[in-house]
């Protein structure tokens, strides 16, 4: 067997040193563990020194230390013996179970138990006296006792490590949930902020560009009126949202979420900003009431589509169409596609991302892109939102 070259642990060095010094003191005082042995005098010091050296390996090479310690203890039985030698052997047995391999930890208690039983039965058959049981009891105290103690300690340590690992995993999962929740809330707030403010800012940018590019007092006055109206509304939305974000008491509540009942006002506002918009609401008047998340998502998709049409569409009519089937609401917004002749506002693409996210959060499908039609090339935004009763609990 090749011994590892690992440096002995300082605790093992302390145990070996104290045990060796104690054994030498007992030997010097003439306190031996047994008498009438073949080897007397200084012979007892050899097993003592061997066991002290093996104690240095109790942690780094426990199985080797146990094998060598067993041989040393057997040899000690032919000398006057030393109590320190016995104590070091019990510690080596304990360490072999605690620091050894899992297989050794399972095997050593069984082996020491069988040895204890064998010694008890053997000496009882040899001496034919009940006092022979004491020899077996002593063998159990020296070998089986430390082994079972080591099993208990090892099981306790493994249970503690498993509990610590579970706690770390739970903390990691909690942190991951927190990060995901923060990310989801940031995305939701980004969508809300974009939907509430982008429409107003786009109208301001377009009308201010028109006022600067056209030298017409009436046009400039009309543009400034639209700019002022959108500025006031945009500032009100911003203040309301900032107030909610800064409130730590939870007393402030968001304003009522818009529904499809407000589409007429939304379309009228788009007309005020210069869009030619028509609304085709083909939903049955006596149809089932839409779940609140579906109504909010449909409203925001129409709102963002009108904002994009205001910024990017060519001159022409924009059509907003709603159709409701038993289990789905379809929102379609069609706008002229091409190079806009008037002023335009820059876009970042966040609007399309937000519309797709809203649709996918409800388990729907979203498509957008140019298409050819009899009236020319158009840009289609189509969102299909499920309205199955099972989805009424979905959250925005």
Secondary structure as the mmCIF struct_conf table of DSSP 4:
data_model
#
loop_
_struct_conf.conf_type_id
_struct_conf.id
_struct_conf.beg_label_comp_id
_struct_conf.beg_label_asym_id
_struct_conf.beg_label_seq_id
_struct_conf.end_label_comp_id
_struct_conf.end_label_asym_id
_struct_conf.end_label_seq_id
HELX_LH_PP_P HELX_LH_PP_P1 UNK A 2 UNK A 4
HELX_LH_PP_P HELX_LH_PP_P2 UNK A 6 UNK A 9
HELX_RH_AL_P HELX_RH_AL_P1 UNK A 10 UNK A 28
TURN_TY1_P TURN_TY1_P1 UNK A 29 UNK A 30
BEND BEND1 UNK A 33 UNK A 33
BEND BEND2 UNK A 36 UNK A 36
BEND BEND3 UNK A 38 UNK A 38
STRN STRN1 UNK A 39 UNK A 39
HELX_RH_3T_P HELX_RH_3T_P1 UNK A 41 UNK A 43
HELX_RH_AL_P HELX_RH_AL_P2 UNK A 44 UNK A 55
TURN_TY1_P TURN_TY1_P2 UNK A 56 UNK A 60
BEND BEND4 UNK A 61 UNK A 61
HELX_RH_AL_P HELX_RH_AL_P3 UNK A 62 UNK A 76
TURN_TY1_P TURN_TY1_P3 UNK A 77 UNK A 78
STRN STRN2 UNK A 79 UNK A 79
BEND BEND5 UNK A 80 UNK A 80
HELX_RH_AL_P HELX_RH_AL_P4 UNK A 83 UNK A 99
BEND BEND6 UNK A 100 UNK A 100
HELX_RH_AL_P HELX_RH_AL_P5 UNK A 102 UNK A 127
BEND BEND7 UNK A 129 UNK A 129
TURN_TY1_P TURN_TY1_P4 UNK A 130 UNK A 131
HELX_RH_AL_P HELX_RH_AL_P6 UNK A 132 UNK A 139
HELX_RH_PI_P HELX_RH_PI_P1 UNK A 140 UNK A 144
HELX_RH_AL_P HELX_RH_AL_P7 UNK A 145 UNK A 213
HELX_RH_AL_P HELX_RH_AL_P8 UNK A 217 UNK A 246
BEND BEND8 UNK A 248 UNK A 250
HELX_LH_PP_P HELX_LH_PP_P3 UNK A 254 UNK A 258
HELX_RH_3T_P HELX_RH_3T_P2 UNK A 260 UNK A 262
HELX_RH_AL_P HELX_RH_AL_P9 UNK A 263 UNK A 272
TURN_TY1_P TURN_TY1_P5 UNK A 273 UNK A 274
STRN STRN3 UNK A 276 UNK A 281
TURN_TY1_P TURN_TY1_P6 UNK A 285 UNK A 286
BEND BEND9 UNK A 287 UNK A 287
HELX_LH_PP_P HELX_LH_PP_P4 UNK A 288 UNK A 291
HELX_RH_AL_P HELX_RH_AL_P10 UNK A 292 UNK A 312
HELX_LH_PP_P HELX_LH_PP_P5 UNK A 313 UNK A 314
BEND BEND10 UNK A 315 UNK A 316
STRN STRN4 UNK A 317 UNK A 325
TURN_TY1_P TURN_TY1_P7 UNK A 326 UNK A 327
STRN STRN5 UNK A 328 UNK A 336
BEND BEND11 UNK A 338 UNK A 338
BEND BEND12 UNK A 341 UNK A 342
BEND BEND13 UNK A 349 UNK A 349
HELX_RH_AL_P HELX_RH_AL_P11 UNK A 350 UNK A 361
TURN_TY1_P TURN_TY1_P8 UNK A 362 UNK A 363
STRN STRN6 UNK A 365 UNK A 373
TURN_TY1_P TURN_TY1_P9 UNK A 374 UNK A 375
STRN STRN7 UNK A 376 UNK A 386
HELX_RH_3T_P HELX_RH_3T_P3 UNK A 389 UNK A 393
#
